[in-house]
Each structure stands twice: as C-alpha cells, then as structure tokens.
Amino acid sequence: MVQKGILTGLGVLILIVYYSVFSVHMTKTAILLQMGRPVTTITEPGLHFKIPFIQQVKYFPSILLSNDSAPAELITKDKKNLLIDSYSMWRVSDPLKFLQTVRDQRGARSRLDDIIYSELRVEMGTHNLIDIILKTREEIMAVVTQKASEKASEYGIEVVDVRTKRADLPPEIANSIFDRMRTERE
C-alpha cells in the first residue's frame, strides 16, 4: 500500500515536472502566455520553466522566411501593363507585436502581400517600362524593400529583401504582339 502511494506520488511529480519544463530551439523565440495574456518573451535557446496548466508557450521562428506572392498586374509610368511575379524574404523582429497584430505566419504573409504589392505599384508607377526591364530594377527593389520594411515593422516584421522572379507583359498583350510579328513575317 505504501509502495503504491509512493509510485503514485512519483508519477504525479514526474507529470508536473514534464508539464512545467519546455525548451526553446535556437531557430525560434517564444512567448510565455498566462491565461492568454503575454507574460514574457524568451529569445535565449535552452531549457525554461513555466507554471503547468496555467501558462502556455507560443513559438515563433527567428530565422529568415520566404513569401512567394501571386503575380500582380501593375501599370508603369508610360501607361503599359506589366505582370510582376515577386517574392520576399522576411523575419519576425518583435514576437510580442507579431502575436498581437498578425497572430501567425499566415496572417503575416497576407499582410506582407498587401504591403509589398502596394509599394511595388507605387514604385513601378514612377518608371517607364523599358527602364524597369533594362536599367532600374535593382534600385526599384531596394526602395520597395526599404519602404515595405518600414511599414511591416508595425506588425513586428522585418522585410529583408524583395525581388522579382518575372516581369512579363499580360497574356492578351503578349498574344497581340505575337500576332503582329507573325503578320509582319508573312
């Protein structure tokens, strides 16, 4: 009977220790929540303690993440339509602000898509099509990165880089150019 009590007590003690210890990997940061409210932000990797069943841990990546945006049609300064396919590299810079504003990576990607598309639209609207394609793409991307990072900082996000994968004419315009080239050859 005494052994059964000791084993039960030992089992309960092991469960309490198991639920009160957590670890933070070096590629993550954590926020300790008590009843849904943030208590502290943990940036140091290693073993940490919490109050079991009262406090929870929410993890956020501290590594560089990528966001592949859907292609968007933009208008240049010379009123030409351009289909831009872009991607961005970003990281969580302030986990607490990130949790309070966008909650998770899906919310962050949605917010980033809006910010980057807006900045691309503004910046591409100040350049001619030929300049975008041949000359000033690097400067445009640097300006877009800097402005997007400023706007995203209010969500606890740091935009490290914005790049274009493709810059094409919209399909209907490309088809009409191809048809014109074909008729000229004939």
C-alpha positions as CSV (number, residue, x, y, z in Angstrom):
1,M,0.0,0.0,0.0
2,V,2.8,2.4,0.9
3,Q,4.6,1.4,-2.3
4,K,1.5,2.2,-4.4
5,G,1.3,5.7,-2.7
6,I,5.0,6.3,-3.4
7,L,4.6,5.3,-7.0
8,T,1.5,7.4,-7.5
9,G,3.3,10.4,-5.9
10,L,6.3,9.9,-8.0
11,G,4.1,9.6,-11.2
12,V,2.4,12.9,-10.3
13,L,5.7,14.6,-9.6
14,I,7.1,13.4,-13.0
15,L,3.9,14.7,-14.7
16,I,4.3,18.1,-13.0
17,V,7.9,18.4,-14.0
18,Y,7.1,17.2,-17.6
19,Y,4.5,19.9,-18.0
20,S,6.5,22.7,-16.3
21,V,9.6,22.4,-18.5
22,F,9.9,23.5,-22.1
23,S,12.8,24.2,-24.4
24,V,13.4,26.9,-27.0
25,H,15.3,25.9,-30.1
26,M,18.0,28.3,-31.3
27,T,15.9,29.0,-34.5
28,K,12.9,30.1,-32.5
29,T,11.7,32.6,-30.0
30,A,8.9,32.0,-27.5
31,I,6.3,34.0,-25.7
32,L,5.0,32.7,-22.4
33,L,1.3,33.2,-22.1
34,Q,-0.7,33.1,-18.8
35,M,-4.4,32.8,-19.3
36,G,-3.9,34.0,-22.9
37,R,-2.0,37.2,-21.9
38,P,1.7,37.5,-22.7
39,V,3.9,37.3,-19.6
40,T,7.4,37.3,-21.1
41,T,9.3,36.9,-24.4
42,I,12.1,34.3,-24.4
43,T,14.8,34.8,-27.0
44,E,17.5,32.6,-25.4
45,P,17.6,29.0,-26.5
46,G,17.7,26.3,-23.9
47,L,15.6,24.8,-21.1
48,H,13.0,27.0,-19.4
49,F,10.2,26.6,-16.8
50,K,6.6,27.6,-16.7
51,I,3.6,27.0,-14.3
52,P,1.9,23.8,-15.6
53,F,-1.7,24.0,-16.9
54,I,-1.8,27.8,-16.3
55,Q,0.9,29.0,-18.6
56,Q,1.3,28.1,-22.3
57,V,4.2,28.7,-24.7
58,K,3.7,30.1,-28.2
59,Y,6.7,29.7,-30.6
60,F,7.8,32.0,-33.5
61,P,10.6,31.4,-36.0
62,S,13.6,33.7,-35.7
63,I,15.1,32.5,-39.0
64,L,14.7,34.1,-42.4
65,L,11.4,33.1,-44.0
66,S,10.2,33.5,-47.6
67,N,6.9,34.7,-49.0
68,D,6.1,33.9,-52.6
69,S,3.4,36.4,-53.7
70,A,0.9,35.8,-56.5
71,P,1.7,37.6,-59.8
72,A,0.2,41.1,-59.9
73,E,-0.6,43.4,-62.8
74,L,0.9,46.8,-62.5
75,I,0.8,50.0,-64.6
76,T,4.1,51.7,-65.4
77,K,4.7,55.5,-65.9
78,D,4.2,55.2,-69.6
79,K,0.8,53.5,-69.1
80,K,1.9,50.0,-70.0
81,N,0.7,47.0,-68.1
82,L,3.3,44.7,-66.6
83,L,2.8,41.4,-64.9
84,I,5.2,41.2,-61.9
85,D,5.8,37.9,-60.0
86,S,7.7,38.7,-56.8
87,Y,8.9,37.1,-53.6
88,S,10.2,38.5,-50.3
89,M,12.5,37.4,-47.5
90,W,11.4,38.4,-44.0
91,R,11.7,37.5,-40.3
92,V,9.9,38.1,-37.1
93,S,11.7,41.0,-35.4
94,D,9.3,41.6,-32.4
95,P,7.5,38.4,-31.4
96,L,5.1,40.2,-29.0
97,K,4.0,42.8,-31.6
98,F,3.8,40.0,-34.1
99,L,1.5,38.0,-31.8
100,Q,-0.7,41.0,-31.1
101,T,-1.2,42.1,-34.7
102,V,-1.0,39.2,-37.1
103,R,-1.0,36.2,-34.8
104,D,0.7,33.7,-37.1
105,Q,2.7,33.2,-40.3
106,R,-0.5,33.0,-42.4
107,G,-1.6,36.4,-41.2
108,A,1.9,37.8,-41.7
109,R,2.0,36.6,-45.3
110,S,-1.3,38.1,-46.1
111,R,-0.2,41.5,-44.6
112,L,3.1,41.3,-46.4
113,D,1.4,40.6,-49.7
114,D,-0.7,43.8,-49.3
115,I,2.3,45.9,-48.2
116,I,4.7,44.7,-50.9
117,Y,2.1,44.9,-53.7
118,S,1.2,48.4,-52.7
119,E,4.9,49.5,-52.6
120,L,5.6,47.8,-56.0
121,R,2.6,49.5,-57.6
122,V,3.7,52.9,-56.3
123,E,7.3,52.5,-57.3
124,M,6.7,50.9,-60.7
125,G,4.3,53.7,-61.5
126,T,7.2,56.2,-61.4
127,H,9.3,54.4,-64.0
128,N,8.9,53.6,-67.8
129,L,8.6,50.0,-68.9
130,I,12.0,50.0,-70.7
131,D,13.7,51.3,-67.6
132,I,12.1,48.7,-65.4
133,I,13.2,45.9,-67.6
134,L,16.7,47.0,-68.5
135,K,18.0,49.6,-66.1
136,T,16.5,50.4,-62.7
137,R,15.1,47.1,-61.4
138,E,17.7,46.8,-58.7
139,E,17.1,50.4,-57.4
140,I,13.3,49.8,-57.5
141,M,13.6,46.6,-55.5
142,A,15.9,48.4,-52.9
143,V,13.3,51.2,-52.5
144,V,10.4,48.7,-52.2
145,T,12.4,46.6,-49.7
146,Q,13.1,49.7,-47.5
147,K,9.6,51.1,-47.6
148,A,8.0,47.7,-47.1
149,S,10.2,47.1,-44.1
150,E,9.2,50.4,-42.6
151,K,5.5,49.6,-42.9
152,A,5.9,46.0,-41.8
153,S,7.7,47.0,-38.6
154,E,4.4,48.0,-37.0
155,Y,3.5,44.3,-37.2
156,G,6.8,43.0,-35.7
157,I,8.1,42.0,-39.1
158,E,11.4,42.9,-40.8
159,V,11.4,42.7,-44.6
160,V,15.0,41.8,-45.6
161,D,14.7,41.6,-49.4
162,V,12.1,41.9,-52.1
163,R,12.9,40.5,-55.6
164,T,11.1,39.9,-58.9
165,K,11.1,36.4,-60.4
166,R,9.4,37.5,-63.6
167,A,8.3,40.7,-65.3
168,D,6.1,39.9,-68.3
169,L,3.5,41.6,-70.5
170,P,0.0,40.4,-69.7
171,P,-1.1,37.4,-71.8
172,E,-3.6,39.4,-74.0
173,I,-0.9,42.0,-74.9
174,A,1.7,39.3,-75.5
175,N,-0.6,37.5,-77.8
176,S,-1.4,40.6,-79.8
177,I,2.3,41.4,-80.2
178,F,3.0,37.8,-81.3
179,D,0.2,38.0,-83.9
180,R,1.6,41.3,-85.2
181,M,5.0,39.8,-85.5
182,R,3.5,36.8,-87.4
183,T,1.7,39.0,-89.8
184,E,4.8,41.1,-90.5
185,R,6.8,37.9,-91.3
186,E,4.1,36.7,-93.7
